[in-house]
Amino acid sequence: MTKELLLEIGAEEIPAGFVPKALAALEEMIAKELAAARLDYRTIKTLGTPRRLTLVVQGLPTVQPDAEITAMGPSRKAAFAPDGTPTKAAEGFAKGQGVAVSDLTVVATDKGEYLCVTKQERGRPTHELLAEVLPRLVAGIPFKKSMRWADLEVRFARPVHWIVALFDNSVVPFSFGPITSGNVSRGHRFMANQPFPVRDFAHYLEECERHFVIVDQERRQEIIRKEVHRSAKATGGHLLPDEALLDEVTYLVEYPSAIAGSIPAEFLVVPKEVLITSMRSHQRYFSVVDEAGKLLPHFITVTNTLAEDPSVVVKGNERVLRARLSDARFFFDEDRKVTLASRVEQLKSVVYQQKLGTSYEKMERFRALAELLADQLNPAVKTLASRAALLCKADLVSGMVGEFPEVQGIMGREYALHDGEEPAVAQAIAEHYLPIQAGGDLPTSDAGAFVSLADKLDTICGCFGVGLIPTGAADPYALRRATIGIISIITDKGYRLSLTSLLEGALTQLSAKLNRPQSAVQTDVLEFFRGRLVNLLVNEHPADVVEAAVSAGFDDLTDTVARVKALASFRQRDDYQSLTAAFKRVCNIVKEGIDAPVDPALFEDEAEHTLYQAFQGAKVKVTADTPRQAYLEALTEIAGIRWAVDGFFDAVMVMAEDAKIRTNRLALLTAVSRLFTKIADFAKLAG
């Protein structure tokens, strides 16, 4: 008969961002602990609020199963003297295993004969094992920051005040600092701040809710979602979707309710992005919009209590918001007293990075690179791109961006429009930060795309050039995000560019700042791009297909994506495996290939003539297909000569004794392989 484990760690309010990661870690750790203890289970579930982390494991046995344990010891040679008497190594191993030397046996292994002992280990009660496991579990939960309190040695995100630990309705006894586990939980801090006993998980959920605590985060989030939509609708508008804020608020409350408040109309002259950012970042308020997406003078706040008089809560929130938005209105008015262009000079006193110079120097570098991109791709917007590059960092020294860094770029656009700059320039200023996150919006204009690419390329090449290379989880300059942004923009726009040439252009602008050889920097950055490109593509396509296409070259990112898509589609053919096998055989034989002309006069077998003629016919069509990226058609043409390839291998010995015949056959196979090696490296394909 299986039983249930319930663990609840009650603490002071844990930061919202800590809770999801702690719950994930808790689930992972208990799974490992149970596996190590040979305890099977049916399900593991974790739940959490700001004040509690909860774990429930269903389907645990009451007793650990018996096991046969085999322990390996020293080699036979080391365990016994020449006369057969046991050495200290044998005696020590036997003593450590709790057996006599005579109980040891000799087994043959790949490395020779070794001593071993096989013991029957009787299973222990699960309740007893959990008393050892749970203290490790509580102490091992990782947090971004942990703290100690009072004079205790234990650490946790916030001080722990109670622990519930039950298995089969009985307390699992252990301690964490001064806290001893028990069967008593606590209710909502403000609405039911009192202890209550629990028997099992079902009873726990029931009692928590009776004491105004919704422990299940998914249910709590759904309540919040419905509440904020209901409140927004009551104002006559619609909720502005904000999943990130919803996730955060879910872990700020235990018993949510939503209340609508009003924004004074005088503040609506401030750009809506500033108002939304201020309400979201500082107050955790949701915004309300009309059908057209225009911001309405209302906000929705999620409270952690059921207010006796909601109007009092509304007034308090409105008072706090007025003070915050008054600052925003002040900065907006003050900033517009000077032009954006006049702020550019101030960038000379803003250090971008100690080794890479000021923001002004950075701007000059990526401005030149943006102009180069425009020359290659759309000369008609070169002037716009150059002007946008000049102005796009100027809002960094404005009062508004100093107070609300999240609106950089957006304020640059607003101030540019206010100053009478061309709308296309203002748009490019706002777009040059895009994409802000993976899968986020991309620049829609060429001018915005060119400035965005140039800025990101300068950042990546500059950081690599002075040794600021990402390692593991450490990426302080967000180079991975910048690289993914570049790949996304280029492939979204379908730009045909040489990545190598782009990097050369960026590194040329940075030459005075580099403290590493330019060639080494370029090599490292290219490999960094390769890694990000592969990671992006394997989310949508088979890994071997991506590797095969990328291995054939990735200098032209748009072309690389086209080859991956074609190869993935080609993979759906019924005869794909046999086709792959045939062409992989070609690749494996020629490898680097032979740069020699094929001489039909040296053919000795009809199969050679047949393959050569089939190759010539396919070559004409493939040569026409590849420049227009018709790679699926090209692969189909190549597949059409597979029968000739098979016939060649069936009839001909490639490595003939006659050097001329051998070289000619290798040259023919090289020519065949080069039909497809520019599309993909077939040797990388699985199967």
N, C-alpha and C positions, 0 to 999 in steps of 0.2 A: 504493500500500500504506500502510495506517495504522499508527501506532505508539502507544506508551503513555508517559505522563509519571508519574513517581512522585516525590513530595516528602514528606519527613519532617523536622519541626523537633523536635529533642530538647532538653528543658530540665529544670531542676529542677521539683519538684512544683508544678503549676499549680493554684490553687484550683478545687474541683469546679464551682462555679457559673460559672466563666469559660469552661470548655471547650466546652459546647454552643453558646454564642453565637459563640465564636471559629471553630468548625467551620462554622457557618452563614455567617459573614462570609467565610471562606476560599472557600467554594463560590461565593458571590455575586461576589466579587472576581475569581476566575479566569475566570468566565463573561464578565464585562465585558472583561477583558484580552484574552481570546481573540477576542471579537467585534471589538474595536478592531484587533486584529492580523490580521483576516480569516482566522482559523483555525477551521475547523469541527471538531467533535468528536462522539463518539457518547454518552459518559456521563461524568459527574463524580461522584465519591464522596469523602466525607471521613470519617475515622475518628480516634478520639482516646482517650487515657488521661491520667492525671495528668502523665505525663512526655513525651508526644509528641502532636503534631498532624500528621496524615497526610492527604495529598491524592493521588488517582489519577485521571487523565484518560485515557480510552480512546478510540481512534479518531482521533488527530491525524494530519494529513498531514505528510510529511517536509519539504515545501517549501510556503511560503506561495504562494497562487495569484497570478498576475499580475493587475494591475488597471489600468484606465484612470481616471486622476485628472483631474478638471476643477477648476481654481482660478479664482475670480472676482477681478477686479481693480478698478481705479478706473473711473469713468464715462468714456465716450468724450470728453465735453466737458472733463473734467479731465485726460485723458491726452494730448490733442493741442492745440497752439496753433492759432490761426485759419489759419495758413499750412500746417498739416498736419504740422509737426515735432513729434516726441514731447517731452512735458514730463518733468520729474524724476519725476512720479508714475508715468508709463509706464515710464521707465527703471528706477526702483526696483522696480516690480512684476516686470519681466522678470528683473532681476538676482536677486531673491529666489527666483524659480522656476527659475533656472539656464538661461534661454533668452534668445535675442536678441529685440529689440523686434519684429523682422519676423516672429517666430513667433507673436506674439499675434494673436488674432482678436477681432472685434466681434460680440456677440450681443445680440439684442433681449430685454428682460425687461419685466415689468409696470411697472418703475420707469424704463425707458428703456434706452438702449444702453450696454453695459459691455464692458470688455476681459476676455478670459478666455484660458486656455491649457489645452490638453488634453495630458497626458503619459502615456506607457505606463510604469507602474512594475513592474519585474520583481520577482517574489516572492523573498523571502530564505529561507534555510534555517530551519526551525522551531527547530532546536537553537540557532541564533544569536539568534533572537527571544526564546526562553525565558530565555536568559542575561540579558536586559534586564528581562523581566517578573517573574521570580521574586524578585529582591531587593526590588522594590516590593511584591510580595505579602506577603513576610515582615514587612517594616517597617510595612505598612498594616493588619495585623490589629488590630482595636479591642479593648481590654480595659477593664473598669471602672476598674482601676488598673494602670498600667505602672510599671516601675522601670528605673533605670540601675544598672550595677554596675561595680566597679573605676573606671577613669577613662575609660570608653567613652562615646561620644555616642549609641549606639543604645539603644532602649528595647524592653522586652518584658515580659510578665507576670512571668516569672522568668528568671534567667540562662540563655541558650542555650548548650548544650554540644556539639551536633553537628547537622549538616544532611545529609540524603541527598537528592540531586537527580539523577534519571536520566531520560533520554529515549532511547528505542530502545537501551536497555542501556548507554548511554554517559553519563558524568557531565556535567551542565550546570554549567559553572564560574561561581561568583559567591561573594561574601563578604558576611557580615553581622557587622559589628564584626570581631573577630579570628577568627571561625569561617569556614572555607572549606568549601564544599560538597564532598561526596564520595559514596562508595558504601558507607560503613560505618555501621551502626546499633549500638545497644547493647541488652543484655538487661536483665532484671529487676534492680533495684538490689540486692536482697539474695540472690536465689537464682541469678542468672547475670550478675553484674556484669562483663561482658566485651564487647568489640567483636566484630562479625561482619559480613562483607561480604554484600551483596545484589545480585542481577542484575536483578530485575523485581518486579512487585507480587506475583505468585504465590509467588515465592521468598522475598520479604520476609515475607509472612504465615506461611509455613512455618518460616522461621528464627526469627521472633519467638516463635512458640508453642514452638519447641524451646528457646528461652531464657526460657520462663515469662512471656510477654507475650501477652495476648489483645487485639489491637489493635481489633478490630471491637466497638464499644460495644453494638450490638444483641445480638451473640452473648454478650458478657460479661454483659449484663443478664439474659439468659435463664438463664445459668449461675447467677447469683446468685439469681434467682427460684426455681429448682429447689432450690438448696442450702438456702435459708432455710426453704422449705416442708418439705423433708426433715428438717431439724433440729427444726423445731417439732413435726412429727408424732412424732419420736422421743421427745419429752418427754411425749407423751400429749395434746397439745393441737393448736391450729390457729394459723397465723400471722395476726396482726391486719393486714389489708391496709394498706399505706402506700406508695402509688405515688411520692409526693414524696420519701420517704426512699430508696426503691429507685433513683430517678433520681440522687439525690445520691451514694449509695454506689457506683453504677456508675462514677463519675468520681473515686473515691477509691482505687481498686485497679486493678492490672494483671493479677493472677492470683488470682481470688477463691476463698475457701473459707469455709464457715460453721461456727460452733461454738456450742453451746448452753451457757448458764450458769444459775445459780439466783439468785433473789431471796430473801433471808431473810424468813421468814413475818412477822416482827415489823413489817415495813414495809407489809404489805398493809392496815393500818388507814388508811393515807393514801389519799385519793381516787385512783382508778385514773388519772384524767386527769393528775394530778400525776406519778405514776410513769411513765406513758407519755411525757409531755412531757419529763421529765428524761432518760429513756433515749434518746429520739429526738434531742432538741436538743443534749445535751451529750456523749453517748457514741455516737450513731448506731446504737443498738441497736433491733432489731425486738422487738415485744411478742408474747406468746403468750396466747391466750384459749381458753376451753372452748366447747362447742356453744352455750351461752346467751350468749356474749360476755363472760363474767366473766374478769377478768385472772388468769392463772395465775402462780405464782412462778418464772417462767423468762424468759429473754431470749435473743435470737439476735444474735451479732455476726459481721460479715463481715471476715475478715482478708485481708491482702495477701500472705500466704505460706502454704505448707504446713507446719504446725507439726510438728516431730519428736515433741513430747510435748504434745498438745492440753490436757492437764490443767494444765500450767503456764500456758498462755494463759488458760484458764478462770479459774484462781485470780487471775491478775493483773487480769482484767476485773471479777471479783466484788469484789475489794478496792477498786478505784476506784469501782464502783457503790455499795458500802456507804457510803463516805464521802459521796457525793453524796446518797444517800437519807437518810442520818442528818441532814443539814441540813434536808431536806424534812420529816422526822418532827419535828424540833425546832420548826420554824416552825409546823407544824400544831398541835402541842400548845400552844405559846405563844399563838398567835392565838386559840384557843378560850377563853382565860382572861378575855377581855372580849367583850362582845356586839358584833355588827355595828352595831347602832343607835348604840352609844356612840362608834363611829368616825366617824360622819357629821360631827360638829363639827370633826374634824381636817381635813376637806376645805377648810375656810376658809383653811388655810395652804398649800394645794396650788394652784399657779398652773396653770390649764388653758392659757391663752394670754394673753400680756401685755395685749393690747388687749381681750380678751373676759372677763378676770377669772379668778376661782378656779373650781375644780371644784365648790365649793359653790354658787356663783352659777349656774353652768351647770345643776346639778341642779335648782335652784329654777325655772329657766326651762323646762326640758323636762318637769318634773313638772306644771307648770300646763298645758302643751300636751298631755300625756298624759291629763290629766283632761278636757280639752276634747274630745279624740278619743273618750274613753269616753262622754261626754255624747251625742255624735252617733251613735255606733255600737252601744254596748252599756253602758248606764248601770249594769247589774247588777255590772260588774267595776270600776267607778270607784274604789272603796276599795282594791281589790287593786292596781290599776295605780298609784295614788298612793303606796301603801306601797312597792311595788317600785321606783318611781322614786326615792323618798327613800333607799332602801338600796343601790341597784344600783352606786353608785360607791364605797361604803365600803370594799370589799375592796382598793381601790387603795393604802390606807395600811396594809395588813396585811403581816406579814413574808413570808408565802408568795408573794404577788403581787410584792413587791419583789424576791424572788429568782427567781421564775418568772413573768414578766409574761404569758406565754402562757395562764395559767390564770385570768386575771381573769374575773369573771362566774361561772365554775365554782366558785371558792372562795367567792364571795358566796352562791351557792346552798347550798353545804355548811355554811357558817357560819350562814346563816339557819335552816336546818333544825335545826342544833345548838341554836340559841337559842329554838326553839319557834315560829318564824314559820309562818304558814300555808303549806302545801306549794305552793299556787298562786302565792304571793308569791315563794317560793324559785325556782320554775320560771321565772317572769317575769324574775327577776334574771339567771339564766343565759341566757335567750333574748334579752335586749335587745341583745346584741352581734351577733346573727345578722342576715343571713348574713355569715359571716366572709370568704367569697370568692365570686366569680361562680359561680352554680350550686350554692352551698352550701345547707345546711339552713336552713329558715326557721322563725320562731317558730310554734309550734302553738297557743298560747293567745292569746286576744284581749288579755289584760293584757300579755303579753310583746310582742306586736305593737305595741300602743299606745306602750309605753315605747321600743321600738326605733325606731319612726317618729319620735317626739318628739325623741329624742336625736340622731338623724341629721339631722333638719330644723334643729335648733338649730346643729349643726356647720356645715352647708352655708350657712345664712343668715348665721350669725355671720362665717364666713370671707369670704364675698362682701361682707358689710357693712363690713368693715375693709380691703378690698382684697387679701385673700389668695386670689386667683383662680387656678385651675390654668392653666398655659401649657405647651403641647406635652407633653413627657414629665414635666414637673415638677408633682407633685401631692402635696406633703408631708403634707397633712391627709386624703389619700385621699377627696377629695370625689366623684370619679367612682364609686368603690366604694360610698360611702354613698348616692349618688343611685340607682344600680342596685339597691341593697338596698331602698330605699323603693319603687321601681317594682315590684320582685318581690314584696314583702310585700303591697302593695295589690292587685295583680292576682291573686296566689295566693289571698288571702282573699276576693276579690270585693267589697272595700269600695267603696261609692259615695260618693266624696268630691270636693269641689272643691279641686283643687291650689292654685288662687289663694287660696282662703280659708285653706288650711293655711299657706301662706307668709305671709299677712297676720298670722295668729296667731303664728307664730314670730317675725316681724319686730317685732311689737308688744312681745313679751317682751324683745327685744333693743334696743329703741329708744334706751336710754341709752348703748349701746355703739357704735352705728353712727357712722361718720365719712363716710358717703355718703348721699344722699337715699334714703329708703325706696323710693320708686317706681322709682328706677334699679336698686336692688338686686333688687327683685322682678322687674323685666324681665329682668335678666341671669340670675337663677336659673331663671326659666321657660324661657329659651332653652337653658340648660344642661340642664335636664330634657328638653327636646325632643330635643336631640342624643343623649342617652343612650337615650331611648325608641326613637328611630329605629334606633340601632345595635343594640339588643336585638331589635327586631322584624324587621329585614332578615336576621337569621340564620335565620329560619323562613319568611319570606314575601317575595314579589317586591318590589323596592325601590319601583317606581312605585305599587304598591298601598298600601304603608306610607305613602309621601309623600302620596298622595291622601287617605287616611283621617286622618292626623295634621293635614294642612292644613285639614281641616274642624273642627279643634278637638281639644285633648288635655287639657282641664281635668279631665275625669273619666277617669282612666287605665283603669279597668276597662271603661268604655264604649268607649274608644278601641280597646282590644284586641279587643273583640267586633266592632267595625266592620271592623277589619283582617281578622279571620278570615272574616267574612261576605263581604267583597269578594274575598278570595283564593279562596273557594269559588265565588263568582259568576263569577270569571275563567275557570273551567273550562267554561263554557257554549260550545257550538259557535258561537253567534251573538254571542259577547262582543265581537269587534272591531267589528261593525256597530252593536251597541248602544252601545258606547263612542263611536264616531264620531258617532252621532245626538245623544247627550246632550252631548258636547263641543261640538257646533255650537250647542246651546242656550246653554251656558255662555259661549262666545266672543261671542255676540251680545249677551246681557244684561249680562255682566260684573258690575257692582255691583248691577244690578237696578233696577226702578222700583217704588216703593211707591205703587201706585195700584190701585183696584179694577178688576176686569175687568167690562166692560159688554157682555153678549151682544147687546144691541140694536145695537151698533156693528159686529158681524160682517158682512162682505160676501160671504164665501165659505163654502160648506158645510164645507170643511176646518177652518175656525175653530170651527164648532159641534162638529164631530167631536172635535177635540182637547180642547175645553173639557169636553165630556161625559166623555171618557175620563179626563181629569185629575180631575174631580170624583169619579168612581168609585174611582180609585186613591188619592186623598187620604184618603178615609175609612179604607181598609184600612191605608195607611202610617202614618197618625196613630195607629192602634191598635197597630201592630206596634212602633214605635220605643220607646215607654216601657218595653216588656218586653224590649228588646234583640233582638227577632226581626228582625235586619237582613237576613238572607238572604231571608226572606219579603217584607220591604219592597222589597228590590232586585228580586225577582221580579215584584212588583206594578208597579213602575216600568217594568221591561222590557216589561210587557204593553201599554204605551201607545206603544211605539216606532213601531209602524205608523202611529199617528195623528200623531206628530211628523214622520215622513218625509212623510206626505201633506200636512201643513201647509206644510212647506218647498217641496214640489213645486208647490203651488197658489197660494201667497200670497207677495207681496212685503212683507216685514216693514217695511222703511223706506218706507212709503207717503208720498206728498206731503202728504196730509191729516194734520195734527198729531194730531188726536183718534184717527184710525184707527191711526196709527203708535204712539202711546202705548198704546192698548188692546192692540195685538198684542204690544208689548214687555212689558206687564203680564201677559199670558197666559203668555208664555215665562218671565217671572220666577217666576210661580206654579209652573210646571212644574219649573223648576230648583230651587226651594226644597223640592221633594219629596225631592231626593237630596243637596243641598249640605250638609245637616246630617249626612249619612252619609259623604260623600266629595266631594272636589273632582275631578270627572271630567276637568277640564282637565289634571290632573297625570298621568293614566293614559297609558301608552304605547300606540301604535297609532292 
